[in-house]
Amino acid sequence: MRIDSVPPWPEGIEPQVPTEGYAGTFTHTPAVPPIRRPPGRTELTAPRDLAAKLPCGDDNLAVLGHGRMALGQYIHIAGRILDEDARPIAHAVVELWQANAAGRYFHPIDTRDAPLDPDFIGNGRIRTDAEGRFGFFTIRPGAYPVPSKNNWWRPPHVHFSVLGPASLSRLVTQMYFPGDPMNAYDHILNSVPDAAARERLIARQLPPHEVGLGWLGFVHDIVLRGRAATPEQP
């Protein structure tokens, strides 16, 4: 299916932005609708073979090197990248980034008074296999407060960026953990009006006996377009 022929998302899937209490969505949200123009051949077909241009293979965020294990609860996140017809997207580039176990990002802009883990950088990039499957070993991120008058916290979450066969098929979103009580109070998660769409942002935890010793397992499929699409998240 051509990218320009895909119908718009159903009402309630796209998040409501700007999001109250989250300053970044005010400074990064355009004040007027974008100017629409038909995509050309370059936008629809290029760049090809993104995995060859973006180095992939960083699938283990929890082990920085021999004997250097990150602090925190070790987890494995796996899933598939699918299109609107549930067909797997082979060789899509999947990027993940997150805070450490104390809820702090390894980034200069995060100056919060929380410890940095010298053995955790918190980002990785891989590509899906022929069946659209991906997987990351990492640690469960910590929650962190959002500076605002409402005094709210972001629940544990990880960020995903997915680049499909062309640059126009990029999706940036977030994944949340099942059963976390702070999910109900998160302004970003709840900016998605449709309850079923919000559920598609929450991973499914596997029974421990299916995972083995050492890690907790989570499954999270990401759908790029269509009625069952995974909502965008900043």
Residue frames as a rotation matrix with the C-alpha (Angstrom) as fourth column:
MET 1
0.576 0.817 0.000 0.00
0.817 -0.576 0.000 0.00
0.000 0.000 -1.000 0.00
ARG 2
-0.125 -0.600 0.790 1.29
0.515 -0.720 -0.465 3.46
0.848 0.349 0.398 -0.88
ILE 3
-0.691 -0.213 -0.691 2.09
0.720 -0.279 -0.635 5.65
-0.057 -0.936 0.346 2.11
ASP 4
-0.949 0.296 -0.110 0.00
-0.299 -0.954 0.008 8.51
-0.102 0.040 0.994 0.73
SER 5
-0.350 0.868 -0.353 -3.04
-0.373 0.217 0.902 6.21
0.859 0.447 0.247 0.33
VAL 6
-0.637 0.083 -0.766 -3.15
0.644 0.604 -0.470 5.07
0.424 -0.793 -0.438 3.96
PRO 7
0.347 0.833 0.432 -6.25
0.354 -0.542 0.762 6.53
0.868 -0.112 -0.483 5.65
PRO 8
-0.265 -0.434 0.861 -5.76
-0.590 -0.633 -0.500 8.80
0.763 -0.641 -0.088 8.67
TRP 9
-0.934 -0.110 -0.341 -5.79
0.193 0.648 -0.737 7.28
0.302 -0.754 -0.584 12.12
PRO 10
0.053 0.990 -0.127 -9.23
0.655 0.062 0.753 6.84
0.754 -0.123 -0.645 13.69
GLU 11
0.216 0.112 0.970 -10.29
-0.417 -0.888 0.195 9.49
0.883 -0.446 -0.145 16.16
GLY 12
0.883 0.158 0.442 -8.81
-0.463 0.136 0.876 9.07
0.078 -0.978 0.193 19.63
ILE 13
0.755 -0.651 -0.078 -5.53
0.648 0.759 -0.069 7.36
0.104 0.002 0.995 18.67
GLU 14
-0.056 -0.809 0.585 -3.36
0.494 -0.532 -0.688 10.43
0.868 0.250 0.429 18.22
PRO 15
-0.293 -0.106 -0.950 -2.34
0.951 -0.134 -0.279 12.12
-0.097 -0.985 0.140 21.49
GLN 16
0.778 0.554 0.295 -3.77
0.552 -0.828 0.099 15.49
0.299 0.086 -0.950 22.42
VAL 17
-0.241 -0.900 -0.364 -0.94
0.941 -0.308 0.139 18.03
-0.237 -0.309 0.921 22.29
PRO 18
-0.440 -0.836 0.327 0.12
-0.470 -0.096 -0.877 20.33
0.765 -0.540 -0.351 23.82
THR 19
0.092 0.390 -0.916 -0.22
0.547 0.749 0.374 18.24
0.832 -0.536 -0.144 26.99
GLU 20
0.662 0.257 0.704 -1.18
-0.343 -0.731 0.590 20.05
0.666 -0.632 -0.396 30.16
GLY 21
0.872 -0.331 0.360 1.64
-0.335 0.132 0.933 20.07
-0.356 -0.935 0.004 32.72
TYR 22
0.337 -0.786 0.519 4.36
0.698 0.578 0.423 19.02
-0.632 0.219 0.743 30.26
ALA 23
0.353 -0.160 -0.922 6.23
-0.195 -0.976 0.095 22.09
-0.915 0.146 -0.376 29.06
GLY 24
-0.662 -0.744 0.093 8.07
-0.079 0.192 0.978 20.36
-0.745 0.640 -0.186 26.23
THR 25
-0.351 0.596 0.722 4.86
0.889 0.454 0.057 19.67
-0.294 0.662 -0.690 24.35
PHE 26
0.690 0.561 -0.458 4.09
0.415 -0.824 -0.385 23.39
-0.593 0.075 -0.802 24.30
THR 27
0.183 -0.711 -0.679 7.47
-0.496 -0.664 0.560 24.43
-0.849 0.234 -0.474 22.93
HIS 28
-0.813 -0.561 0.158 7.61
-0.195 0.517 0.833 21.60
-0.549 0.646 -0.530 20.35
THR 29
-0.188 0.823 0.536 4.01
0.789 0.452 -0.417 21.64
-0.585 0.344 -0.734 19.10
PRO 30
-0.864 -0.137 0.485 3.33
0.445 -0.658 0.607 23.80
0.236 0.740 0.630 15.99
ALA 31
-0.678 0.610 -0.411 0.79
-0.034 -0.584 -0.811 26.56
-0.735 -0.535 0.417 16.52
VAL 32
0.111 0.699 -0.706 -0.74
-0.896 -0.237 -0.376 26.09
-0.431 0.674 0.600 13.05
PRO 33
0.738 0.204 0.644 -1.49
-0.002 0.954 -0.300 22.92
-0.675 0.220 0.704 11.02
PRO 34
-0.357 -0.925 0.133 1.35
0.120 0.096 0.988 21.71
-0.926 0.369 0.077 8.78
ILE 35
0.087 0.287 -0.954 1.29
-0.899 -0.390 -0.199 22.50
-0.429 0.875 0.224 5.07
ARG 36
0.247 0.077 0.966 0.37
0.064 0.993 -0.096 19.32
-0.967 0.085 0.241 3.26
ARG 37
0.111 -0.199 -0.974 1.91
-0.969 -0.239 -0.061 18.39
-0.220 0.951 -0.219 -0.07
PRO 38
0.953 0.264 -0.149 1.88
-0.295 0.919 -0.259 15.11
0.068 0.291 0.954 -1.99
PRO 39
0.335 -0.879 0.338 4.98
-0.264 0.257 0.930 13.03
-0.904 -0.401 -0.146 -1.18
GLY 40
0.428 -0.272 -0.862 7.35
-0.904 -0.104 -0.416 12.55
0.024 0.957 -0.290 -4.08
ARG 41
0.692 -0.177 -0.700 9.27
-0.136 0.920 -0.367 9.52
0.709 0.350 0.612 -5.23
THR 42
-0.389 -0.918 0.070 12.14
-0.210 0.015 -0.978 10.22
0.897 -0.395 -0.199 -2.82
GLU 43
-0.415 0.280 0.866 9.86
-0.908 -0.193 -0.372 10.39
0.063 -0.940 0.335 0.23
LEU 44
0.600 0.796 0.073 7.99
-0.797 0.603 -0.019 7.23
-0.059 -0.047 0.997 -0.75
THR 45
0.903 -0.217 -0.371 10.91
0.030 0.893 -0.448 4.99
0.429 0.394 0.813 -1.66
ALA 46
0.009 -0.999 -0.053 14.05
0.338 0.053 -0.940 6.25
0.941 -0.010 0.338 0.06
PRO 47
-0.125 -0.924 -0.362 16.36
-0.986 0.155 -0.057 5.87
0.109 0.350 -0.930 1.80
ARG 48
0.692 0.321 -0.646 16.66
-0.367 0.928 0.068 2.16
0.621 0.189 0.760 1.13
ASP 49
0.377 -0.556 -0.741 18.37
0.581 0.765 -0.278 -0.32
0.721 -0.326 0.612 3.46
LEU 50
0.644 -0.052 0.764 18.48
-0.434 -0.847 0.308 1.98
0.631 -0.529 -0.567 6.48
ALA 51
0.958 -0.259 0.126 20.17
0.029 0.523 0.852 -0.69
-0.286 -0.812 0.509 8.58
ALA 52
0.388 -0.860 0.331 23.24
0.905 0.289 -0.311 -0.42
0.172 0.420 0.891 6.37
LYS 53
0.024 -0.332 0.943 23.44
0.236 -0.915 -0.328 3.33
0.972 0.230 0.056 7.01
LEU 54
0.355 0.139 0.925 22.63
-0.817 -0.435 0.379 3.24
0.454 -0.890 -0.041 10.74
PRO 55
-0.632 -0.678 -0.375 24.91
-0.412 0.704 -0.578 0.88
0.656 -0.211 -0.725 12.72
CYS 56
0.516 0.834 0.197 22.81
-0.708 0.285 0.646 -1.77
0.483 -0.472 0.738 14.48
GLY 57
0.058 -0.449 -0.892 23.60
0.165 0.885 -0.435 -4.47
0.985 -0.122 0.125 17.00
ASP 58
-0.846 -0.331 0.418 23.33
-0.310 -0.332 -0.891 -2.72
0.434 -0.883 0.178 20.38
ASP 59
0.049 0.939 -0.340 20.73
-0.175 0.343 0.923 -5.06
0.983 0.014 0.181 21.85
ASN 60
0.283 -0.016 -0.959 22.13
0.836 0.494 0.239 -5.38
0.470 -0.869 0.153 25.40
LEU 61
0.301 -0.092 0.949 21.89
-0.180 -0.983 -0.038 -2.18
0.936 -0.159 -0.313 27.41
ALA 62
0.955 0.195 0.223 22.35
-0.251 0.133 0.959 -3.99
0.157 -0.972 0.176 30.72
VAL 63
0.552 -0.827 0.112 25.92
0.603 0.488 0.632 -5.17
-0.576 -0.281 0.767 30.05
LEU 64
0.860 -0.262 -0.437 28.32
-0.410 -0.865 -0.289 -2.39
-0.302 0.428 -0.852 29.06
GLY 65
0.130 -0.850 -0.511 31.34
-0.758 0.246 -0.604 -4.66
0.639 0.466 -0.612 28.99
HIS 66
0.034 -0.176 -0.984 32.89
0.278 0.947 -0.160 -7.70
0.960 -0.268 0.081 30.64
GLY 67
-0.418 -0.173 -0.892 32.04
0.878 0.174 -0.445 -7.56
0.232 -0.969 0.079 34.34
ARG 68
-0.986 0.096 -0.138 30.19
-0.059 -0.966 -0.252 -4.25
-0.157 -0.240 0.958 33.99
MET 69
-0.442 0.897 -0.003 26.51
0.815 0.404 0.416 -4.83
0.374 0.181 -0.910 34.73
ALA 70
-0.481 0.381 0.789 24.03
-0.228 -0.924 0.307 -2.00
0.846 -0.032 0.532 35.10
LEU 71
-0.975 0.221 0.023 22.22
0.007 0.136 -0.991 -1.51
-0.222 -0.966 -0.134 38.41
GLY 72
-0.366 0.919 -0.149 18.55
-0.918 -0.382 -0.101 -2.40
-0.150 0.100 0.984 38.47
GLN 73
0.122 0.533 0.837 16.02
-0.218 0.837 -0.502 -5.11
-0.968 -0.121 0.219 37.69
TYR 74
-0.826 -0.520 -0.220 17.13
-0.336 0.140 0.931 -6.94
-0.453 0.843 -0.290 34.55
ILE 75
0.246 0.953 0.179 14.44
-0.161 0.222 -0.962 -7.31
-0.956 0.208 0.209 31.90
HIS 76
-0.860 -0.371 0.350 14.06
0.282 0.225 0.933 -8.43
-0.425 0.901 -0.089 28.30
ILE 77
0.053 0.856 -0.514 11.68
-0.352 -0.466 -0.812 -6.62
-0.934 0.224 0.277 25.94
ALA 78
-0.889 -0.297 0.348 10.72
0.175 0.481 0.859 -8.45
-0.422 0.825 -0.375 22.75
GLY 79
0.142 0.977 -0.161 8.08
-0.028 -0.159 -0.987 -8.03
-0.990 0.144 0.005 20.10
ARG 80
-0.288 -0.167 0.943 7.37
0.902 0.282 0.326 -7.53
-0.321 0.945 0.070 16.43
ILE 81
-0.601 0.128 -0.789 7.06
-0.289 -0.955 0.065 -4.53
-0.745 0.267 0.611 14.13
LEU 82
-0.373 0.612 0.697 3.90
0.785 0.609 -0.115 -4.89
-0.495 0.505 -0.708 12.05
ASP 83
-0.975 0.171 0.143 2.04
-0.047 -0.785 0.618 -2.93
0.218 0.596 0.773 9.39
GLU 84
-0.510 0.836 0.204 -1.68
-0.842 -0.436 -0.316 -2.08
-0.175 -0.333 0.926 9.38
ASP 85
0.423 0.645 -0.636 -2.52
-0.752 0.642 0.151 -5.56
0.506 0.414 0.757 8.04
ALA 86
0.715 -0.187 0.674 -0.48
-0.517 0.507 0.690 -7.35
-0.471 -0.841 0.266 10.75
ARG 87
0.857 -0.515 -0.029 2.26
0.321 0.575 -0.752 -8.21
0.404 0.635 0.658 8.27
PRO 88
0.526 -0.717 -0.458 5.80
0.611 -0.056 0.790 -8.19
-0.591 -0.695 0.409 9.71
ILE 89
0.934 -0.348 -0.077 8.20
-0.328 -0.754 -0.569 -5.40
0.140 0.557 -0.819 8.73
ALA 90
0.677 -0.736 -0.019 11.53
0.732 0.670 0.126 -7.06
-0.080 -0.099 0.992 8.02
HIS 91
-0.224 -0.954 0.201 14.81
0.950 -0.259 -0.173 -5.18
0.217 0.152 0.964 8.59
ALA 92
0.683 0.426 0.593 13.16
0.222 -0.895 0.388 -2.18
0.695 -0.133 -0.706 10.24
VAL 93
-0.503 -0.861 0.077 15.51
0.266 -0.239 -0.934 -0.13
0.822 -0.450 0.349 12.41
VAL 94
0.659 0.716 -0.229 14.38
0.379 -0.053 0.924 -0.11
0.650 -0.696 -0.306 16.05
GLU 95
-0.491 -0.785 0.378 15.94
0.045 -0.456 -0.889 2.30
0.870 -0.419 0.260 18.54
LEU 96
0.576 0.602 -0.552 15.35
0.599 0.148 0.787 2.27
0.555 -0.785 -0.276 22.31
TRP 97
-0.565 -0.736 0.373 16.35
0.112 -0.516 -0.849 4.82
0.818 -0.438 0.374 24.94
GLN 98
0.561 0.743 -0.364 15.45
0.386 0.155 0.910 5.15
0.732 -0.651 -0.200 28.60
ALA 99
0.389 -0.363 0.847 16.31
-0.797 -0.593 0.112 6.43
0.462 -0.719 -0.520 32.06
ASN 100
-0.612 -0.645 -0.457 18.38
-0.255 0.709 -0.658 4.37
0.748 -0.286 -0.598 34.49
ALA 101
-0.264 0.522 -0.811 17.06
0.710 0.674 0.203 2.61
0.653 -0.522 -0.549 37.58
ALA 102
-0.571 0.014 -0.821 17.07
0.680 -0.553 -0.482 5.92
-0.461 -0.833 0.306 39.49
GLY 103
0.496 0.857 0.138 14.99
0.767 -0.358 -0.533 7.63
-0.407 0.370 -0.835 36.81
ARG 104
0.373 -0.438 -0.818 17.82
-0.292 -0.892 0.344 9.70
-0.881 0.111 -0.461 35.33
TYR 105
0.975 -0.017 0.222 18.87
0.217 0.290 -0.932 9.88
-0.049 0.957 0.287 31.69
PHE 106
0.045 -0.999 -0.018 22.50
0.685 0.018 0.729 9.72
-0.727 -0.045 0.685 30.59
HIS 107
0.170 0.108 0.979 22.20
0.864 -0.494 -0.095 13.10
0.474 0.862 -0.178 28.87
PRO 108
-0.798 -0.603 -0.007 23.53
0.531 -0.698 -0.481 16.59
0.285 -0.387 0.877 29.66
ILE 109
-0.436 0.683 0.587 20.04
-0.310 -0.726 0.614 18.07
0.845 0.086 0.528 29.74
ASP 110
0.635 0.629 -0.449 19.08
0.184 0.441 0.879 15.84
0.751 -0.640 0.164 32.68
THR 111
-0.438 -0.810 0.390 20.62
-0.162 -0.355 -0.921 17.55
0.884 -0.467 0.024 35.70
ARG 112
0.602 0.759 0.247 18.23
-0.413 0.032 0.910 16.18
0.683 -0.651 0.333 38.32
ASP 113
-0.219 -0.659 0.720 19.64
-0.964 0.032 -0.265 15.27
0.152 -0.752 -0.642 41.72
ALA 114
0.845 0.368 0.387 19.59
-0.406 0.914 0.017 11.52
-0.347 -0.172 0.922 41.11
PRO 115
0.028 -0.953 0.302 22.57
-0.305 0.280 0.910 9.18
-0.952 -0.118 -0.283 40.67
LEU 116
0.441 -0.059 -0.895 24.05
-0.885 0.135 -0.445 8.29
0.147 0.989 0.007 37.31
ASP 117
0.728 -0.218 0.650 25.06
-0.017 0.942 0.336 4.69
-0.685 -0.255 0.682 36.71
PRO 118
-0.015 -0.813 -0.583 28.53
-0.782 -0.354 0.513 4.60
-0.623 0.463 -0.630 35.08
ASP 119
-0.866 -0.299 0.400 27.67
-0.059 0.857 0.512 1.19
-0.496 0.420 -0.760 33.63
PHE 120
-0.077 0.884 0.460 24.41
0.847 0.302 -0.437 2.24
-0.526 0.356 -0.773 31.98
ILE 121
-0.958 -0.247 -0.145 24.14
0.116 -0.797 0.592 4.54
-0.262 0.551 0.792 28.97
GLY 122
-0.335 0.942 -0.034 20.54
0.128 0.009 -0.992 3.68
-0.933 -0.337 -0.123 28.17
ASN 123
0.383 0.527 -0.759 20.25
-0.749 -0.303 -0.589 3.49
-0.540 0.794 0.279 24.40
GLY 124
-0.482 -0.499 0.720 20.49
0.041 0.808 0.588 0.81
-0.875 0.313 -0.369 21.75
ARG 125
0.144 0.496 -0.856 19.68
-0.897 -0.300 -0.324 0.15
-0.418 0.815 0.402 18.09
ILE 126
-0.595 -0.262 0.759 18.91
0.033 0.937 0.349 -3.08
-0.803 0.233 -0.549 16.26
ARG 127
-0.512 0.522 -0.682 17.02
-0.853 -0.220 0.473 -4.19
0.097 0.824 0.558 13.18
THR 128
0.304 0.738 0.602 14.19
-0.719 0.592 -0.364 -6.66
-0.625 -0.322 0.711 12.94
ASP 129
-0.689 -0.491 0.533 14.62
-0.083 0.785 0.615 -10.11
-0.720 0.379 -0.581 11.44
ALA 130
-0.958 0.277 -0.077 12.70
-0.045 0.120 0.992 -11.50
0.284 0.953 -0.103 8.47
GLU 131
-0.250 0.907 -0.339 9.61
0.821 0.385 0.422 -11.97
0.513 -0.173 -0.841 10.69
GLY 132
0.191 0.325 0.926 9.72
-0.008 -0.943 0.333 -8.43
0.982 -0.071 -0.177 12.07
ARG 133
0.784 0.132 -0.606 11.01
0.546 0.317 0.776 -9.56
0.295 -0.939 0.177 15.49
PHE 134
0.051 -0.773 0.633 13.19
-0.256 -0.622 -0.740 -7.49
0.965 -0.125 -0.229 17.80
GLY 135
0.759 0.189 -0.623 14.51
0.519 0.404 0.754 -7.83
0.394 -0.895 0.208 21.36
PHE 136
0.079 -0.719 0.690 16.49
-0.368 -0.665 -0.650 -5.82
0.927 -0.203 -0.317 23.92
PHE 137
0.193 -0.134 -0.972 18.12
0.890 0.441 0.116 -6.79
0.413 -0.887 0.205 27.21
THR 138
-0.257 -0.236 0.937 17.99
-0.062 -0.964 -0.259 -3.84
0.964 -0.125 0.233 29.60
ILE 139
-0.855 0.056 -0.515 16.89
0.517 0.154 -0.842 -2.78
0.032 -0.986 -0.161 33.09
ARG 140
0.220 0.974 0.052 13.55
0.931 -0.226 0.286 -1.55
0.290 -0.015 -0.957 34.29
PRO 141
-0.508 -0.447 0.737 13.79
0.300 -0.893 -0.335 2.27
0.808 0.051 0.588 34.34
GLY 142
-0.621 0.255 -0.742 12.89
0.736 -0.136 -0.663 4.29
-0.270 -0.957 -0.103 37.40
ALA 143
0.494 0.815 0.304 10.17
0.844 -0.534 0.060 6.91
0.211 0.227 -0.951 37.68
TYR 144
-0.689 -0.705 -0.167 11.02
0.725 -0.670 -0.160 10.60
0.001 -0.231 0.973 37.83
PRO 145
0.052 0.736 -0.675 9.24
0.614 -0.556 -0.559 13.86
-0.787 -0.386 -0.481 38.72
VAL 146
-0.087 0.031 0.996 8.10
0.906 -0.412 0.092 16.39
0.413 0.910 0.008 36.12
PRO 147
-0.816 -0.243 -0.524 8.79
0.477 -0.794 -0.376 20.03
-0.325 -0.557 0.764 37.07
SER 148
-0.488 0.733 0.475 5.33
0.204 -0.433 0.878 21.60
0.849 0.525 0.062 37.08
LYS 149
-0.579 0.337 0.742 2.85
-0.749 -0.581 -0.320 23.15
0.323 -0.741 0.589 39.46
ASN 150
0.477 0.855 -0.204 0.85
-0.729 0.515 0.452 19.90
0.491 -0.067 0.869 39.47
ASN 151
-0.244 -0.686 0.686 3.72
-0.940 0.340 0.006 17.85
-0.237 -0.644 -0.728 40.95
TRP 152
0.849 0.510 0.142 3.34
-0.446 0.834 -0.325 14.68
-0.284 0.212 0.935 38.90
TRP 153
-0.178 -0.912 0.370 5.74
-0.522 0.406 0.750 11.87
-0.834 -0.060 -0.548 38.09
ARG 154
0.144 0.110 -0.984 6.43
-0.932 0.348 -0.098 9.95
0.332 0.931 0.152 34.93
PRO 155
0.766 0.135 0.628 5.99
-0.402 0.863 0.305 6.20
-0.501 -0.486 0.716 35.46
PRO 156
-0.300 -0.869 0.394 8.67
-0.130 0.447 0.885 3.75
-0.945 0.215 -0.247 34.33
HIS 157
0.844 0.535 0.019 8.73
-0.027 0.078 -0.997 3.76
-0.535 0.841 0.080 30.52
VAL 158
-0.326 -0.905 0.274 11.02
0.433 0.114 0.894 3.26
-0.840 0.410 0.355 27.54
HIS 159
0.275 0.319 -0.907 11.13
-0.585 -0.693 -0.421 5.23
-0.763 0.646 -0.004 24.29
PHE 160
-0.033 -0.238 0.971 11.05
0.619 0.757 0.207 3.61
-0.784 0.608 0.122 20.86
SER 161
0.067 0.071 -0.995 11.83
-0.753 -0.651 -0.097 4.94
-0.655 0.756 0.010 17.41
VAL 162
0.038 0.029 0.999 10.97
0.413 0.910 -0.042 2.69
-0.910 0.414 0.022 14.48
LEU 163
-0.177 -0.151 -0.972 12.15
-0.789 -0.568 0.233 3.35
-0.588 0.809 -0.019 10.93
GLY 164
0.487 0.476 0.732 10.45
0.042 0.825 -0.564 1.16
-0.872 0.305 0.382 8.37
PRO 165
0.239 -0.418 0.877 11.24
0.892 0.451 -0.028 0.77
-0.384 0.789 0.480 4.66
ALA 166
-0.048 -0.250 0.967 11.31
0.652 -0.742 -0.160 4.54
0.757 0.623 0.199 4.06
SER 167
-0.897 -0.440 -0.047 11.91
0.325 -0.583 -0.745 7.68
0.300 -0.683 0.666 6.08
LEU 168
-0.472 0.788 0.395 8.21
-0.633 -0.615 0.470 8.63
0.614 -0.028 0.789 6.06
SER 169
0.351 0.646 -0.678 7.31
-0.012 0.727 0.687 5.46
0.936 -0.233 0.263 7.98
ARG 170
-0.729 -0.673 -0.126 9.07
0.139 0.035 -0.990 6.54
0.671 -0.739 0.068 11.19
LEU 171
0.551 0.834 -0.007 7.15
0.124 -0.073 0.990 6.16
0.825 -0.546 -0.143 14.44
VAL 172
-0.717 -0.661 0.220 8.32
-0.124 -0.189 -0.974 7.60
0.686 -0.726 0.054 17.79
THR 173
0.432 0.902 -0.004 6.46
-0.278 0.137 0.951 6.22
0.858 -0.409 0.310 20.78
GLN 174
-0.459 -0.515 0.724 6.78
-0.851 0.021 -0.525 4.95
0.255 -0.857 -0.448 24.34
MET 175
-0.025 0.397 -0.917 6.15
0.063 0.916 0.395 1.67
0.998 -0.048 -0.048 26.14
TYR 176
-0.065 0.120 0.991 4.80
-0.931 -0.365 -0.017 1.39
0.360 -0.923 0.135 29.69
PHE 177
-0.887 -0.349 -0.302 4.83
-0.202 0.883 -0.424 -1.46
0.415 -0.315 -0.854 32.19
PRO 178
-0.036 0.961 -0.275 1.70
0.042 0.276 0.960 -3.35
0.998 0.023 -0.050 33.20
GLY 179
0.445 0.401 -0.801 0.27
0.732 0.353 0.583 -2.82
0.517 -0.845 -0.137 36.66
ASP 180
-0.693 -0.704 -0.157 2.31
0.668 -0.544 -0.508 0.25
0.272 -0.457 0.847 37.54
PRO 181
0.073 0.830 -0.553 0.06
0.930 -0.258 -0.263 2.47
-0.361 -0.495 -0.790 39.70
MET 182
-0.286 -0.236 -0.929 1.53
0.111 -0.971 0.213 5.68
-0.952 -0.042 0.304 38.26
ASN 183
-0.839 0.056 0.541 0.29
0.544 0.124 0.830 4.85
-0.020 0.991 -0.134 34.75
ALA 184
0.098 0.995 0.026 -3.10
0.992 -0.100 0.079 6.21
0.081 0.018 -0.997 35.77
TYR 185
0.598 0.111 -0.794 -1.60
0.431 -0.880 0.201 9.63
-0.676 -0.462 -0.574 36.58
ASP 186
-0.454 -0.884 0.108 0.79
0.552 -0.184 0.813 10.06
-0.699 0.429 0.572 33.66
HIS 187
0.188 0.545 -0.817 -0.13
-0.264 -0.774 -0.576 13.06
-0.946 0.324 -0.002 31.52
ILE 188
-0.531 -0.460 -0.712 1.67
-0.795 -0.020 0.606 11.69
-0.293 0.888 -0.355 28.45
LEU 189
-0.965 0.215 0.153 0.06
0.241 0.955 0.175 8.25
-0.109 0.205 -0.973 28.46
ASN 190
-0.230 0.963 -0.137 -3.35
0.741 0.083 -0.666 9.74
-0.630 -0.255 -0.733 29.17
SER 191
-0.414 0.068 -0.908 -3.02
-0.459 -0.877 0.144 12.30
-0.786 0.476 0.394 26.38
VAL 192
-0.946 0.180 -0.269 -4.26
-0.141 0.518 0.843 9.48
0.292 0.836 -0.465 24.12
PRO 193
-0.397 0.855 0.334 -8.07
-0.918 -0.376 -0.126 9.77
0.018 -0.356 0.934 24.37
ASP 194
0.404 0.623 -0.670 -8.99
-0.659 0.706 0.259 6.22
0.634 0.337 0.696 23.30
ALA 195
0.449 -0.187 0.874 -8.71
-0.796 0.360 0.486 3.68
-0.406 -0.914 0.012 26.13
ALA 196
0.892 -0.102 0.441 -7.98
0.232 0.940 -0.252 0.76
-0.388 0.326 0.862 23.78
ALA 197
0.675 -0.686 0.272 -5.20
0.103 -0.277 -0.955 2.76
0.730 0.673 -0.116 22.12
ARG 198
0.322 -0.559 0.764 -3.67
-0.906 -0.417 0.076 3.53
0.276 -0.716 -0.641 25.53
GLU 199
0.700 -0.027 0.713 -3.63
-0.353 0.855 0.379 -0.19
-0.620 -0.517 0.590 26.29
ARG 200
0.906 -0.372 0.202 -1.56
0.377 0.495 -0.782 -0.74
0.191 0.785 0.589 23.14
LEU 201
0.373 -0.798 0.473 1.17
-0.476 -0.602 -0.641 1.32
0.796 0.014 -0.605 24.78
ILE 202
0.282 -0.200 0.938 1.42
-0.927 0.195 0.320 -1.07
-0.247 -0.960 -0.131 27.76
ALA 203
-0.482 -0.580 -0.657 3.58
-0.721 0.689 -0.079 -4.18
0.498 0.435 -0.750 27.46
ARG 204
0.757 0.642 -0.120 2.51
-0.492 0.682 0.541 -7.67
0.429 -0.351 0.832 28.47
GLN 205
-0.111 -0.816 0.567 4.58
-0.987 0.157 0.033 -9.42
-0.116 -0.556 -0.823 31.11
LEU 206
0.074 0.036 -0.997 5.51
-0.445 0.895 -0.001 -13.04
0.892 0.444 0.082 30.51
PRO 207
0.972 0.201 0.120 5.23
-0.205 0.481 0.853 -15.66
0.114 -0.853 0.508 33.28
PRO 208
0.334 -0.925 0.179 8.70
-0.884 -0.242 0.401 -16.04
-0.327 -0.292 -0.899 34.85
HIS 209
0.128 -0.317 0.940 8.88
-0.056 0.944 0.326 -19.75
-0.990 -0.095 0.103 34.03
GLU 210
0.826 0.188 0.531 8.71
0.499 0.191 -0.845 -18.88
-0.260 0.964 0.064 30.31
VAL 211
0.866 -0.492 0.091 11.70
-0.406 -0.797 -0.447 -16.54
0.293 0.350 -0.890 30.55
GLY 212
0.373 -0.765 -0.524 14.26
0.582 0.633 -0.510 -18.33
0.722 -0.115 0.682 32.69
LEU 213
0.474 -0.259 -0.841 16.55
0.824 -0.206 0.528 -17.14
-0.310 -0.944 0.116 35.46
GLY 214
-0.481 -0.853 -0.201 18.06
0.783 -0.521 0.338 -13.68
-0.393 0.006 0.919 35.57
TRP 215
-0.990 0.131 0.044 15.53
-0.085 -0.828 0.553 -11.64
0.109 0.544 0.832 33.61
LEU 216
-0.200 0.980 0.011 11.87
0.204 0.053 -0.977 -10.63
-0.958 -0.193 -0.211 33.63
GLY 217
-0.835 -0.142 0.532 10.28
0.519 0.119 0.846 -10.83
-0.184 0.983 -0.026 30.20
PHE 218
-0.084 0.804 -0.589 7.93
-0.071 -0.594 -0.801 -8.39
-0.994 -0.026 0.107 28.47
VAL 219
-0.470 0.050 0.881 6.28
0.844 0.319 0.432 -8.58
-0.259 0.947 -0.192 25.06
HIS 220
0.066 0.469 -0.881 5.42
0.061 -0.883 -0.465 -5.45
-0.996 -0.023 -0.087 23.12
ASP 221
-0.194 -0.034 0.980 4.35
0.956 0.215 0.197 -5.40
-0.218 0.976 -0.009 19.47
ILE 222
-0.385 0.018 -0.923 4.40
-0.027 -1.000 -0.009 -2.10
-0.923 0.022 0.385 17.58
VAL 223
0.091 0.527 0.845 1.95
0.924 0.271 -0.269 -1.48
-0.371 0.805 -0.463 14.73
LEU 224
-0.784 -0.617 -0.070 2.93
0.544 -0.736 0.402 1.32
-0.300 0.277 0.913 12.36
ARG 225
-0.846 0.519 -0.125 -0.43
-0.522 -0.755 0.396 2.33
0.111 0.400 0.910 10.87
GLY 226
-0.514 0.735 -0.443 -4.14
0.060 0.545 0.836 1.48
0.856 0.403 -0.324 10.67
ARG 227
0.425 0.850 0.311 -6.93
-0.314 -0.184 0.932 0.91
0.849 -0.494 0.188 13.18
ALA 228
0.900 -0.127 -0.416 -4.66
0.411 0.564 0.716 -1.03
0.144 -0.816 0.560 15.55
ALA 229
0.279 -0.856 0.435 -1.78
0.189 -0.395 -0.899 1.45
0.942 0.333 0.052 15.30
THR 230
0.027 -0.406 -0.913 0.52
1.000 0.005 0.027 2.11
-0.007 -0.914 0.406 18.22
PRO 231
0.918 0.393 0.057 -0.06
0.395 -0.919 -0.009 5.77
0.049 0.031 -0.998 19.18
GLU 232
0.069 -0.869 0.489 2.71
0.328 -0.443 -0.834 8.31
0.942 0.218 0.255 18.82
GLN 233
0.838 0.076 -0.540 4.32
0.541 -0.242 0.806 9.53
-0.069 -0.967 -0.243 22.04
PRO 234
0.797 -0.559 0.228 6.87
-0.417 -0.783 -0.462 12.36
0.436 0.273 -0.857 22.42
